[in-house]
């Protein structure tokens, strides 16, 4: 999957480890349902500590960090839009 950030950078998730891709899938879902940025970050931290199928901590690569920052921005936009409605 190719993710294009708000700065126009294209990132191929094939460049992530399988563990990072698994965590990213969960974060995409949480981006859609999280009630706050704080909740999203707690979920992210827990996922990074637990790893894939409780395999242990996953080191957050630079690429994953960029994607997560992008997801956080999208979450903030969604929450602002919902607040206005």
PDB file with SEQRES, HELIX, SHEET and CRYST1 records, atoms N, CA, C and O in Angstrom:
SEQRES   1 A   85  UNK UNK UNK UNK UNK UNK UNK UNK UNK UNK UNK UNK UNK          
SEQRES   2 A   85  UNK UNK UNK UNK UNK UNK UNK UNK UNK UNK UNK UNK UNK          
SEQRES   3 A   85  UNK UNK UNK UNK UNK UNK UNK UNK UNK UNK UNK UNK UNK          
SEQRES   4 A   85  UNK UNK UNK UNK UNK UNK UNK UNK UNK UNK UNK UNK UNK          
SEQRES   5 A   85  UNK UNK UNK UNK UNK UNK UNK UNK UNK UNK UNK UNK UNK          
SEQRES   6 A   85  UNK UNK UNK UNK UNK UNK UNK UNK UNK UNK UNK UNK UNK          
SEQRES   7 A   85  UNK UNK UNK UNK UNK UNK UNK                                  
HELIX    1 AA1 UNK A   13  UNK A   15  5                                   3    
HELIX    2 AA2 UNK A   18  UNK A   33  1                                  16    
HELIX    3 AA3 UNK A   37  UNK A   50  1                                  14    
HELIX    4 AA4 UNK A   52  UNK A   54  5                                   3    
HELIX    5 AA5 UNK A   62  UNK A   84  1                                  23    
SHEET    1 AA1 2 UNK A   2  UNK A   4  0                                        
SHEET    2 AA1 2 UNK A  10  UNK A  12 -1                                        
CRYST1    1.000    1.000    1.000  90.00  90.00  90.00 P 1           1          
ATOM      1  N   UNK A   1       0.854  -1.161   0.000  1.00  0.00           N  
ATOM      2  CA  UNK A   1       0.000   0.000   0.000  1.00  0.00           C  
ATOM      3  C   UNK A   1       0.905   1.230   0.000  1.00  0.00           C  
ATOM      4  O   UNK A   1       1.917   1.279   0.699  1.00  0.00           O  
ATOM      5  N   UNK A   2       0.518   2.210  -0.793  1.00  0.00           N  
ATOM      6  CA  UNK A   2       1.241   3.471  -0.838  1.00  0.00           C  
ATOM      7  C   UNK A   2       0.455   4.498  -0.025  1.00  0.00           C  
ATOM      8  O   UNK A   2      -0.742   4.689  -0.240  1.00  0.00           O  
ATOM      9  N   UNK A   3       1.128   5.144   0.893  1.00  0.00           N  
ATOM     10  CA  UNK A   3       0.516   6.192   1.711  1.00  0.00           C  
ATOM     11  C   UNK A   3       1.161   7.505   1.312  1.00  0.00           C  
ATOM     12  O   UNK A   3       2.386   7.630   1.299  1.00  0.00           O  
ATOM     13  N   UNK A   4       0.323   8.489   0.985  1.00  0.00           N  
ATOM     14  CA  UNK A   4       0.830   9.816   0.659  1.00  0.00           C  
ATOM     15  C   UNK A   4       0.515  10.744   1.823  1.00  0.00           C  
ATOM     16  O   UNK A   4      -0.649  10.945   2.171  1.00  0.00           O  
ATOM     17  N   UNK A   5       1.551  11.303   2.417  1.00  0.00           N  
ATOM     18  CA  UNK A   5       1.370  12.186   3.565  1.00  0.00           C  
ATOM     19  C   UNK A   5       0.908  13.559   3.100  1.00  0.00           C  
ATOM     20  O   UNK A   5       0.913  13.856   1.905  1.00  0.00           O  
ATOM     21  N   UNK A   6       0.512  14.386   4.046  1.00  0.00           N  
ATOM     22  CA  UNK A   6       0.040  15.728   3.711  1.00  0.00           C  
ATOM     23  C   UNK A   6       1.146  16.596   3.119  1.00  0.00           C  
ATOM     24  O   UNK A   6       0.860  17.607   2.478  1.00  0.00           O  
ATOM     25  N   UNK A   7       2.394  16.216   3.326  1.00  0.00           N  
ATOM     26  CA  UNK A   7       3.509  16.963   2.731  1.00  0.00           C  
ATOM     27  C   UNK A   7       3.812  16.483   1.314  1.00  0.00           C  
ATOM     28  O   UNK A   7       4.702  17.014   0.650  1.00  0.00           O  
ATOM     29  N   UNK A   8       3.062  15.468   0.852  1.00  0.00           N  
ATOM     30  CA  UNK A   8       3.240  14.957  -0.498  1.00  0.00           C  
ATOM     31  C   UNK A   8       4.209  13.791  -0.600  1.00  0.00           C  
ATOM     32  O   UNK A   8       4.449  13.282  -1.695  1.00  0.00           O  
ATOM     33  N   UNK A   9       4.762  13.364   0.512  1.00  0.00           N  
ATOM     34  CA  UNK A   9       5.703  12.237   0.510  1.00  0.00           C  
ATOM     35  C   UNK A   9       4.933  10.930   0.353  1.00  0.00           C  
ATOM     36  O   UNK A   9       3.965  10.687   1.073  1.00  0.00           O  
ATOM     37  N   UNK A  10       5.362  10.088  -0.586  1.00  0.00           N  
ATOM     38  CA  UNK A  10       4.755   8.776  -0.789  1.00  0.00           C  
ATOM     39  C   UNK A  10       5.596   7.722  -0.089  1.00  0.00           C  
ATOM     40  O   UNK A  10       6.815   7.666  -0.252  1.00  0.00           O  
ATOM     41  N   UNK A  11       4.923   6.889   0.693  1.00  0.00           N  
ATOM     42  CA  UNK A  11       5.610   5.848   1.456  1.00  0.00           C  
ATOM     43  C   UNK A  11       4.972   4.508   1.113  1.00  0.00           C  
ATOM     44  O   UNK A  11       3.752   4.358   1.174  1.00  0.00           O  
ATOM     45  N   UNK A  12       5.798   3.547   0.757  1.00  0.00           N  
ATOM     46  CA  UNK A  12       5.331   2.198   0.449  1.00  0.00           C  
ATOM     47  C   UNK A  12       5.421   1.367   1.727  1.00  0.00           C  
ATOM     48  O   UNK A  12       6.494   1.240   2.317  1.00  0.00           O  
ATOM     49  N   UNK A  13       4.301   0.808   2.145  1.00  0.00           N  
ATOM     50  CA  UNK A  13       4.310   0.017   3.378  1.00  0.00           C  
ATOM     51  C   UNK A  13       5.119  -1.271   3.221  1.00  0.00           C  
ATOM     52  O   UNK A  13       5.404  -1.943   4.212  1.00  0.00           O  
ATOM     53  N   UNK A  14       5.490  -1.619   1.994  1.00  0.00           N  
ATOM     54  CA  UNK A  14       6.373  -2.772   1.790  1.00  0.00           C  
ATOM     55  C   UNK A  14       7.742  -2.524   2.419  1.00  0.00           C  
ATOM     56  O   UNK A  14       8.496  -3.463   2.672  1.00  0.00           O  
ATOM     57  N   UNK A  15       8.055  -1.255   2.669  1.00  0.00           N  
ATOM     58  CA  UNK A  15       9.327  -0.905   3.306  1.00  0.00           C  
ATOM     59  C   UNK A  15       9.303  -1.108   4.820  1.00  0.00           C  
ATOM     60  O   UNK A  15      10.332  -0.964   5.480  1.00  0.00           O  
ATOM     61  N   UNK A  16       8.143  -1.437   5.371  1.00  0.00           N  
ATOM     62  CA  UNK A  16       8.011  -1.699   6.804  1.00  0.00           C  
ATOM     63  C   UNK A  16       8.231  -3.180   7.075  1.00  0.00           C  
ATOM     64  O   UNK A  16       8.109  -4.011   6.175  1.00  0.00           O  
ATOM     65  N   UNK A  17       8.552  -3.500   8.312  1.00  0.00           N  
ATOM     66  CA  UNK A  17       8.649  -4.908   8.701  1.00  0.00           C  
ATOM     67  C   UNK A  17       7.236  -5.478   8.807  1.00  0.00           C  
ATOM     68  O   UNK A  17       6.278  -4.715   8.932  1.00  0.00           O  
ATOM     69  N   UNK A  18       7.086  -6.812   8.759  1.00  0.00           N  
ATOM     70  CA  UNK A  18       5.752  -7.398   8.935  1.00  0.00           C  
ATOM     71  C   UNK A  18       5.102  -6.961  10.253  1.00  0.00           C  
ATOM     72  O   UNK A  18       3.895  -6.727  10.309  1.00  0.00           O  
ATOM     73  N   UNK A  19       5.907  -6.855  11.301  1.00  0.00           N  
ATOM     74  CA  UNK A  19       5.379  -6.435  12.600  1.00  0.00           C  
ATOM     75  C   UNK A  19       4.851  -4.998  12.540  1.00  0.00           C  
ATOM     76  O   UNK A  19       3.791  -4.695  13.087  1.00  0.00           O  
ATOM     77  N   UNK A  20       5.594  -4.130  11.876  1.00  0.00           N  
ATOM     78  CA  UNK A  20       5.155  -2.739  11.741  1.00  0.00           C  
ATOM     79  C   UNK A  20       3.874  -2.655  10.913  1.00  0.00           C  
ATOM     80  O   UNK A  20       2.974  -1.883  11.242  1.00  0.00           O  
ATOM     81  N   UNK A  21       3.789  -3.441   9.846  1.00  0.00           N  
ATOM     82  CA  UNK A  21       2.570  -3.432   9.017  1.00  0.00           C  
ATOM     83  C   UNK A  21       1.361  -3.902   9.824  1.00  0.00           C  
ATOM     84  O   UNK A  21       0.269  -3.350   9.688  1.00  0.00           O  
ATOM     85  N   UNK A  22       1.552  -4.908  10.654  1.00  0.00           N  
ATOM     86  CA  UNK A  22       0.459  -5.407  11.494  1.00  0.00           C  
ATOM     87  C   UNK A  22      -0.027  -4.309  12.445  1.00  0.00           C  
ATOM     88  O   UNK A  22      -1.231  -4.094  12.592  1.00  0.00           O  
ATOM     89  N   UNK A  23       0.902  -3.630  13.078  1.00  0.00           N  
ATOM     90  CA  UNK A  23       0.545  -2.536  13.983  1.00  0.00           C  
ATOM     91  C   UNK A  23      -0.133  -1.415  13.211  1.00  0.00           C  
ATOM     92  O   UNK A  23      -1.109  -0.836  13.688  1.00  0.00           O  
ATOM     93  N   UNK A  24       0.373  -1.106  12.027  1.00  0.00           N  
ATOM     94  CA  UNK A  24      -0.213  -0.048  11.208  1.00  0.00           C  
ATOM     95  C   UNK A  24      -1.663  -0.358  10.853  1.00  0.00           C  
ATOM     96  O   UNK A  24      -2.505   0.539  10.858  1.00  0.00           O  
ATOM     97  N   UNK A  25      -1.964  -1.624  10.544  1.00  0.00           N  
ATOM     98  CA  UNK A  25      -3.348  -2.012  10.258  1.00  0.00           C  
ATOM     99  C   UNK A  25      -4.252  -1.684  11.442  1.00  0.00           C  
ATOM    100  O   UNK A  25      -5.350  -1.158  11.261  1.00  0.00           O  
ATOM    101  N   UNK A  26      -3.799  -1.987  12.633  1.00  0.00           N  
ATOM    102  CA  UNK A  26      -4.583  -1.676  13.835  1.00  0.00           C  
ATOM    103  C   UNK A  26      -4.763  -0.167  13.993  1.00  0.00           C  
ATOM    104  O   UNK A  26      -5.839   0.304  14.363  1.00  0.00           O  
ATOM    105  N   UNK A  27      -3.699   0.584  13.710  1.00  0.00           N  
ATOM    106  CA  UNK A  27      -3.770   2.035  13.883  1.00  0.00           C  
ATOM    107  C   UNK A  27      -4.702   2.681  12.869  1.00  0.00           C  
ATOM    108  O   UNK A  27      -5.340   3.687  13.177  1.00  0.00           O  
ATOM    109  N   UNK A  28      -4.796   2.122  11.665  1.00  0.00           N  
ATOM    110  CA  UNK A  28      -5.762   2.641  10.695  1.00  0.00           C  
ATOM    111  C   UNK A  28      -7.178   2.510  11.247  1.00  0.00           C  
ATOM    112  O   UNK A  28      -7.991   3.425  11.113  1.00  0.00           O  
ATOM    113  N   UNK A  29      -7.466   1.378  11.864  1.00  0.00           N  
ATOM    114  CA  UNK A  29      -8.794   1.185  12.454  1.00  0.00           C  
ATOM    115  C   UNK A  29      -9.007   2.149  13.617  1.00  0.00           C  
ATOM    116  O   UNK A  29     -10.069   2.760  13.729  1.00  0.00           O  
ATOM    117  N   UNK A  30      -8.012   2.287  14.474  1.00  0.00           N  
ATOM    118  CA  UNK A  30      -8.145   3.174  15.629  1.00  0.00           C  
ATOM    119  C   UNK A  30      -8.254   4.634  15.224  1.00  0.00           C  
ATOM    120  O   UNK A  30      -8.882   5.426  15.927  1.00  0.00           O  
ATOM    121  N   UNK A  31      -7.652   5.000  14.103  1.00  0.00           N  
ATOM    122  CA  UNK A  31      -7.765   6.381  13.616  1.00  0.00           C  
ATOM    123  C   UNK A  31      -9.234   6.721  13.351  1.00  0.00           C  
ATOM    124  O   UNK A  31      -9.659   7.863  13.523  1.00  0.00           O  
ATOM    125  N   UNK A  32      -9.987   5.731  12.937  1.00  0.00           N  
ATOM    126  CA  UNK A  32     -11.393   5.946  12.602  1.00  0.00           C  
ATOM    127  C   UNK A  32     -12.310   5.958  13.821  1.00  0.00           C  
ATOM    128  O   UNK A  32     -13.415   6.496  13.752  1.00  0.00           O  
ATOM    129  N   UNK A  33     -11.870   5.374  14.937  1.00  0.00           N  
ATOM    130  CA  UNK A  33     -12.782   5.258  16.081  1.00  0.00           C  
ATOM    131  C   UNK A  33     -12.281   5.892  17.372  1.00  0.00           C  
ATOM    132  O   UNK A  33     -13.035   5.990  18.340  1.00  0.00           O  
ATOM    133  N   UNK A  34     -11.037   6.320  17.402  1.00  0.00           N  
ATOM    134  CA  UNK A  34     -10.491   6.906  18.636  1.00  0.00           C  
ATOM    135  C   UNK A  34     -11.251   8.170  19.017  1.00  0.00           C  
ATOM    136  O   UNK A  34     -11.646   8.956  18.156  1.00  0.00           O  
ATOM    137  N   UNK A  35     -11.449   8.354  20.320  1.00  0.00           N  
ATOM    138  CA  UNK A  35     -12.161   9.525  20.837  1.00  0.00           C  
ATOM    139  C   UNK A  35     -11.244  10.719  21.060  1.00  0.00           C  
ATOM    140  O   UNK A  35     -11.707  11.844  21.250  1.00  0.00           O  
ATOM    141  N   UNK A  36      -9.931  10.462  21.036  1.00  0.00           N  
ATOM    142  CA  UNK A  36      -8.976  11.546  21.272  1.00  0.00           C  
ATOM    143  C   UNK A  36      -7.602  11.145  20.750  1.00  0.00           C  
ATOM    144  O   UNK A  36      -7.323   9.970  20.512  1.00  0.00           O  
ATOM    145  N   UNK A  37      -6.763  12.143  20.582  1.00  0.00           N  
ATOM    146  CA  UNK A  37      -5.383  11.887  20.185  1.00  0.00           C  
ATOM    147  C   UNK A  37      -4.664  11.127  21.291  1.00  0.00           C  
ATOM    148  O   UNK A  37      -3.845  10.251  21.013  1.00  0.00           O  
ATOM    149  N   UNK A  38      -4.963  11.451  22.528  1.00  0.00           N  
ATOM    150  CA  UNK A  38      -4.354  10.764  23.660  1.00  0.00           C  
ATOM    151  C   UNK A  38      -4.685   9.269  23.641  1.00  0.00           C  
ATOM    152  O   UNK A  38      -3.810   8.434  23.867  1.00  0.00           O  
ATOM    153  N   UNK A  39      -5.935   8.940  23.373  1.00  0.00           N  
ATOM    154  CA  UNK A  39      -6.337   7.535  23.304  1.00  0.00           C  
ATOM    155  C   UNK A  39      -5.581   6.825  22.176  1.00  0.00           C  
ATOM    156  O   UNK A  39      -5.083   5.715  22.364  1.00  0.00           O  
ATOM    157  N   UNK A  40      -5.497   7.464  21.009  1.00  0.00           N  
ATOM    158  CA  UNK A  40      -4.787   6.891  19.868  1.00  0.00           C  
ATOM    159  C   UNK A  40      -3.323   6.625  20.229  1.00  0.00           C  
ATOM    160  O   UNK A  40      -2.788   5.565  19.902  1.00  0.00           O  
ATOM    161  N   UNK A  41      -2.685   7.565  20.890  1.00  0.00           N  
ATOM    162  CA  UNK A  41      -1.275   7.402  21.259  1.00  0.00           C  
ATOM    163  C   UNK A  41      -1.082   6.288  22.282  1.00  0.00           C  
ATOM    164  O   UNK A  41      -0.086   5.566  22.231  1.00  0.00           O  
ATOM    165  N   UNK A  42      -2.020   6.144  23.202  1.00  0.00           N  
ATOM    166  CA  UNK A  42      -1.928   5.051  24.172  1.00  0.00           C  
ATOM    167  C   UNK A  42      -2.043   3.700  23.474  1.00  0.00           C  
ATOM    168  O   UNK A  42      -1.310   2.765  23.795  1.00  0.00           O  
ATOM    169  N   UNK A  43      -2.965   3.601  22.517  1.00  0.00           N  
ATOM    170  CA  UNK A  43      -3.131   2.365  21.748  1.00  0.00           C  
ATOM    171  C   UNK A  43      -1.852   2.066  20.975  1.00  0.00           C  
ATOM    172  O   UNK A  43      -1.388   0.926  20.941  1.00  0.00           O  
ATOM    173  N   UNK A  44      -1.286   3.103  20.352  1.00  0.00           N  
ATOM    174  CA  UNK A  44      -0.041   2.939  19.591  1.00  0.00           C  
ATOM    175  C   UNK A  44       1.084   2.457  20.495  1.00  0.00           C  
ATOM    176  O   UNK A  44       1.808   1.524  20.146  1.00  0.00           O  
ATOM    177  N   UNK A  45       1.232   3.084  21.645  1.00  0.00           N  
ATOM    178  CA  UNK A  45       2.292   2.692  22.579  1.00  0.00           C  
ATOM    179  C   UNK A  45       2.122   1.248  23.038  1.00  0.00           C  
ATOM    180  O   UNK A  45       3.094   0.496  23.112  1.00  0.00           O  
ATOM    181  N   UNK A  46       0.899   0.866  23.344  1.00  0.00           N  
ATOM    182  CA  UNK A  46       0.636  -0.508  23.784  1.00  0.00           C  
ATOM    183  C   UNK A  46       0.952  -1.502  22.668  1.00  0.00           C  
ATOM    184  O   UNK A  46       1.551  -2.550  22.912  1.00  0.00           O  
ATOM    185  N   UNK A  47       0.543  -1.165  21.434  1.00  0.00           N  
ATOM    186  CA  UNK A  47       0.811  -2.053  20.297  1.00  0.00           C  
ATOM    187  C   UNK A  47       2.314  -2.203  20.059  1.00  0.00           C  
ATOM    188  O   UNK A  47       2.789  -3.299  19.762  1.00  0.00           O  
ATOM    189  N   UNK A  48       3.059  -1.107  20.189  1.00  0.00           N  
ATOM    190  CA  UNK A  48       4.506  -1.164  19.976  1.00  0.00           C  
ATOM    191  C   UNK A  48       5.185  -2.000  21.067  1.00  0.00           C  
ATOM    192  O   UNK A  48       6.185  -2.667  20.800  1.00  0.00           O  
ATOM    193  N   UNK A  49       4.659  -1.969  22.274  1.00  0.00           N  
ATOM    194  CA  UNK A  49       5.239  -2.749  23.370  1.00  0.00           C  
ATOM    195  C   UNK A  49       4.908  -4.234  23.249  1.00  0.00           C  
ATOM    196  O   UNK A  49       5.749  -5.087  23.532  1.00  0.00           O  
ATOM    197  N   UNK A  50       3.667  -4.543  22.825  1.00  0.00           N  
ATOM    198  CA  UNK A  50       3.231  -5.932  22.733  1.00  0.00           C  
ATOM    199  C   UNK A  50       3.762  -6.616  21.482  1.00  0.00           C  
ATOM    200  O   UNK A  50       4.074  -7.807  21.503  1.00  0.00           O  
ATOM    201  N   UNK A  51       3.864  -5.864  20.394  1.00  0.00           N  
ATOM    202  CA  UNK A  51       4.323  -6.454  19.141  1.00  0.00           C  
ATOM    203  C   UNK A  51       3.225  -7.214  18.434  1.00  0.00           C  
ATOM    204  O   UNK A  51       2.039  -7.043  18.719  1.00  0.00           O  
ATOM    205  N   UNK A  52       3.631  -8.033  17.534  1.00  0.00           N  
ATOM    206  CA  UNK A  52       2.734  -8.810  16.690  1.00  0.00           C  
ATOM    207  C   UNK A  52       2.485 -10.147  17.373  1.00  0.00           C  
ATOM    208  O   UNK A  52       3.426 -10.906  17.606  1.00  0.00           O  
ATOM    209  N   UNK A  53       1.237 -10.441  17.694  1.00  0.00           N  
ATOM    210  CA  UNK A  53       0.883 -11.667  18.417  1.00  0.00           C  
ATOM    211  C   UNK A  53       1.714 -11.815  19.691  1.00  0.00           C  
ATOM    212  O   UNK A  53       2.221 -12.893  20.002  1.00  0.00           O  
ATOM    213  N   UNK A  54       1.840 -10.708  20.416  1.00  0.00           N  
ATOM    214  CA  UNK A  54       2.596 -10.685  21.671  1.00  0.00           C  
ATOM    215  C   UNK A  54       4.045 -11.154  21.503  1.00  0.00           C  
ATOM    216  O   UNK A  54       4.614 -11.786  22.394  1.00  0.00           O  
ATOM    217  N   UNK A  55       4.626 -10.835  20.350  1.00  0.00           N  
ATOM    218  CA  UNK A  55       6.000 -11.268  20.054  1.00  0.00           C  
ATOM    219  C   UNK A  55       7.050 -10.416  20.753  1.00  0.00           C  
ATOM    220  O   UNK A  55       8.241 -10.725  20.698  1.00  0.00           O  
ATOM    221  N   UNK A  56       6.618  -9.360  21.400  1.00  0.00           N  
ATOM    222  CA  UNK A  56       7.563  -8.487  22.085  1.00  0.00           C  
ATOM    223  C   UNK A  56       7.646  -7.133  21.416  1.00  0.00           C  
ATOM    224  O   UNK A  56       7.059  -6.920  20.356  1.00  0.00           O  
ATOM    225  N   UNK A  57       8.368  -6.224  22.029  1.00  0.00           N  
ATOM    226  CA  UNK A  57       8.419  -4.845  21.542  1.00  0.00           C  
ATOM    227  C   UNK A  57       8.881  -4.725  20.088  1.00  0.00           C  
ATOM    228  O   UNK A  57       9.734  -5.477  19.617  1.00  0.00           O  
ATOM    229  N   UNK A  58       8.292  -3.761  19.407  1.00  0.00           N  
ATOM    230  CA  UNK A  58       8.656  -3.449  18.026  1.00  0.00           C  
ATOM    231  C   UNK A  58       9.309  -2.075  18.033  1.00  0.00           C  
ATOM    232  O   UNK A  58       8.759  -1.117  18.578  1.00  0.00           O  
ATOM    233  N   UNK A  59      10.467  -1.987  17.432  1.00  0.00           N  
ATOM    234  CA  UNK A  59      11.172  -0.709  17.315  1.00  0.00           C  
ATOM    235  C   UNK A  59      10.481   0.129  16.243  1.00  0.00           C  
ATOM    236  O   UNK A  59      10.276  -0.337  15.123  1.00  0.00           O  
ATOM    237  N   UNK A  60      10.125   1.352  16.583  1.00  0.00           N  
ATOM    238  CA  UNK A  60       9.444   2.249  15.645  1.00  0.00           C  
ATOM    239  C   UNK A  60      10.470   2.846  14.679  1.00  0.00           C  
ATOM    240  O   UNK A  60      11.308   3.657  15.069  1.00  0.00           O  
ATOM    241  N   UNK A  61      10.389   2.429  13.411  1.00  0.00           N  
ATOM    242  CA  UNK A  61      11.318   2.940  12.404  1.00  0.00           C  
ATOM    243  C   UNK A  61      10.959   4.381  12.042  1.00  0.00           C  
ATOM    244  O   UNK A  61       9.876   4.870  12.363  1.00  0.00           O  
ATOM    245  N   UNK A  62      11.883   5.035  11.377  1.00  0.00           N  
ATOM    246  CA  UNK A  62      11.646   6.415  10.934  1.00  0.00           C  
ATOM    247  C   UNK A  62      10.436   6.474   9.996  1.00  0.00           C  
ATOM    248  O   UNK A  62       9.620   7.391  10.085  1.00  0.00           O  
ATOM    249  N   UNK A  63      10.328   5.499   9.108  1.00  0.00           N  
ATOM    250  CA  UNK A  63       9.206   5.470   8.160  1.00  0.00           C  
ATOM    251  C   UNK A  63       7.888   5.309   8.907  1.00  0.00           C  
ATOM    252  O   UNK A  63       6.924   6.021   8.622  1.00  0.00           O  
ATOM    253  N   UNK A  64       7.835   4.389   9.853  1.00  0.00           N  
ATOM    254  CA  UNK A  64       6.607   4.192  10.624  1.00  0.00           C  
ATOM    255  C   UNK A  64       6.263   5.448  11.408  1.00  0.00           C  
ATOM    256  O   UNK A  64       5.091   5.810  11.516  1.00  0.00           O  
ATOM    257  N   UNK A  65       7.260   6.110  11.950  1.00  0.00           N  
ATOM    258  CA  UNK A  65       7.022   7.340  12.710  1.00  0.00           C  
ATOM    259  C   UNK A  65       6.359   8.400  11.825  1.00  0.00           C  
ATOM    260  O   UNK A  65       5.439   9.087  12.267  1.00  0.00           O  
ATOM    261  N   UNK A  66       6.820   8.534  10.586  1.00  0.00           N  
ATOM    262  CA  UNK A  66       6.231   9.500   9.647  1.00  0.00           C  
ATOM    263  C   UNK A  66       4.777   9.140   9.365  1.00  0.00           C  
ATOM    264  O   UNK A  66       3.909  10.013   9.347  1.00  0.00           O  
ATOM    265  N   UNK A  67       4.512   7.853   9.144  1.00  0.00           N  
ATOM    266  CA  UNK A  67       3.138   7.414   8.865  1.00  0.00           C  
ATOM    267  C   UNK A  67       2.242   7.679  10.070  1.00  0.00           C  
ATOM    268  O   UNK A  67       1.116   8.150   9.909  1.00  0.00           O  
ATOM    269  N   UNK A  68       2.722   7.384  11.263  1.00  0.00           N  
ATOM    270  CA  UNK A  68       1.921   7.601  12.471  1.00  0.00           C  
ATOM    271  C   UNK A  68       1.626   9.084  12.663  1.00  0.00           C  
ATOM    272  O   UNK A  68       0.514   9.446  13.047  1.00  0.00           O  
ATOM    273  N   UNK A  69       2.593   9.934  12.405  1.00  0.00           N  
ATOM    274  CA  UNK A  69       2.349  11.379  12.491  1.00  0.00           C  
ATOM    275  C   UNK A  69       1.263  11.794  11.503  1.00  0.00           C  
ATOM    276  O   UNK A  69       0.425  12.641  11.815  1.00  0.00           O  
ATOM    277  N   UNK A  70       1.277  11.204  10.327  1.00  0.00           N  
ATOM    278  CA  UNK A  70       0.248  11.486   9.319  1.00  0.00           C  
ATOM    279  C   UNK A  70      -1.125  11.020   9.826  1.00  0.00           C  
ATOM    280  O   UNK A  70      -2.113  11.743   9.698  1.00  0.00           O  
ATOM    281  N   UNK A  71      -1.183   9.824  10.396  1.00  0.00           N  
ATOM    282  CA  UNK A  71      -2.447   9.316  10.934  1.00  0.00           C  
ATOM    283  C   UNK A  71      -2.958  10.203  12.061  1.00  0.00           C  
ATOM    284  O   UNK A  71      -4.161  10.438  12.170  1.00  0.00           O  
ATOM    285  N   UNK A  72      -2.056  10.693  12.893  1.00  0.00           N  
ATOM    286  CA  UNK A  72      -2.458  11.586  13.982  1.00  0.00           C  
ATOM    287  C   UNK A  72      -3.073  12.873  13.433  1.00  0.00           C  
ATOM    288  O   UNK A  72      -4.070  13.361  13.966  1.00  0.00           O  
ATOM    289  N   UNK A  73      -2.491  13.417  12.385  1.00  0.00           N  
ATOM    290  CA  UNK A  73      -3.048  14.630  11.767  1.00  0.00           C  
ATOM    291  C   UNK A  73      -4.439  14.354  11.206  1.00  0.00           C  
ATOM    292  O   UNK A  73      -5.345  15.174  11.352  1.00  0.00           O  
ATOM    293  N   UNK A  74      -4.607  13.200  10.565  1.00  0.00           N  
ATOM    294  CA  UNK A  74      -5.927  12.845  10.036  1.00  0.00           C  
ATOM    295  C   UNK A  74      -6.936  12.661  11.164  1.00  0.00           C  
ATOM    296  O   UNK A  74      -8.094  13.055  11.031  1.00  0.00           O  
ATOM    297  N   UNK A  75      -6.508  12.070  12.262  1.00  0.00           N  
ATOM    298  CA  UNK A  75      -7.386  11.899  13.421  1.00  0.00           C  
ATOM    299  C   UNK A  75      -7.814  13.252  13.975  1.00  0.00           C  
ATOM    300  O   UNK A  75      -8.990  13.456  14.275  1.00  0.00           O  
ATOM    301  N   UNK A  76      -6.876  14.166  14.110  1.00  0.00           N  
ATOM    302  CA  UNK A  76      -7.195  15.504  14.614  1.00  0.00           C  
ATOM    303  C   UNK A  76      -8.212  16.184  13.703  1.00  0.00           C  
ATOM    304  O   UNK A  76      -9.150  16.818  14.187  1.00  0.00           O  
ATOM    305  N   UNK A  77      -8.034  16.059  12.395  1.00  0.00           N  
ATOM    306  CA  UNK A  77      -8.991  16.653  11.451  1.00  0.00           C  
ATOM    307  C   UNK A  77     -10.373  16.039  11.621  1.00  0.00           C  
ATOM    308  O   UNK A  77     -11.375  16.755  11.609  1.00  0.00           O  
ATOM    309  N   UNK A  78     -10.436  14.707  11.780  1.00  0.00           N  
ATOM    310  CA  UNK A  78     -11.731  14.039  11.971  1.00  0.00           C  
ATOM    311  C   UNK A  78     -12.399  14.520  13.252  1.00  0.00           C  
ATOM    312  O   UNK A  78     -13.597  14.801  13.258  1.00  0.00           O  
ATOM    313  N   UNK A  79     -11.640  14.616  14.328  1.00  0.00           N  
ATOM    314  CA  UNK A  79     -12.212  15.047  15.604  1.00  0.00           C  
ATOM    315  C   UNK A  79     -12.719  16.488  15.534  1.00  0.00           C  
ATOM    316  O   UNK A  79     -13.768  16.802  16.096  1.00  0.00           O  
ATOM    317  N   UNK A  80     -11.984  17.362  14.850  1.00  0.00           N  
ATOM    318  CA  UNK A  80     -12.435  18.747  14.684  1.00  0.00           C  
ATOM    319  C   UNK A  80     -13.722  18.804  13.883  1.00  0.00           C  
ATOM    320  O   UNK A  80     -14.633  19.564  14.211  1.00  0.00           O  
ATOM    321  N   UNK A  81     -13.795  18.001  12.833  1.00  0.00           N  
ATOM    322  CA  UNK A  81     -14.988  17.977  11.983  1.00  0.00           C  
ATOM    323  C   UNK A  81     -16.194  17.471  12.777  1.00  0.00           C  
ATOM    324  O   UNK A  81     -17.290  18.020  12.664  1.00  0.00           O  
ATOM    325  N   UNK A  82     -15.992  16.431  13.573  1.00  0.00           N  
ATOM    326  CA  UNK A  82     -17.080  15.886  14.384  1.00  0.00           C  
ATOM    327  C   UNK A  82     -17.529  16.882  15.449  1.00  0.00           C  
ATOM    328  O   UNK A  82     -18.713  16.951  15.779  1.00  0.00           O  
ATOM    329  N   UNK A  83     -16.595  17.644  15.980  1.00  0.00           N  
ATOM    330  CA  UNK A  83     -16.930  18.629  17.011  1.00  0.00           C  
ATOM    331  C   UNK A  83     -17.814  19.732  16.436  1.00  0.00           C  
ATOM    332  O   UNK A  83     -18.714  20.230  17.112  1.00  0.00           O  
ATOM    333  N   UNK A  84     -17.553  20.110  15.180  1.00  0.00           N  
ATOM    334  CA  UNK A  84     -18.345  21.153  14.528  1.00  0.00           C  
ATOM    335  C   UNK A  84     -19.751  20.676  14.198  1.00  0.00           C  
ATOM    336  O   UNK A  84     -20.687  21.475  14.155  1.00  0.00           O  
ATOM    337  N   UNK A  85     -19.901  19.386  13.966  1.00  0.00           N  
ATOM    338  CA  UNK A  85     -21.205  18.847  13.541  1.00  0.00           C  
ATOM    339  C   UNK A  85     -22.204  18.772  14.661  1.00  0.00           C  
ATOM    340  O   UNK A  85     -23.338  18.341  14.450  1.00  0.00           O  
TER     341      UNK A  85                                                      
END                                                                             
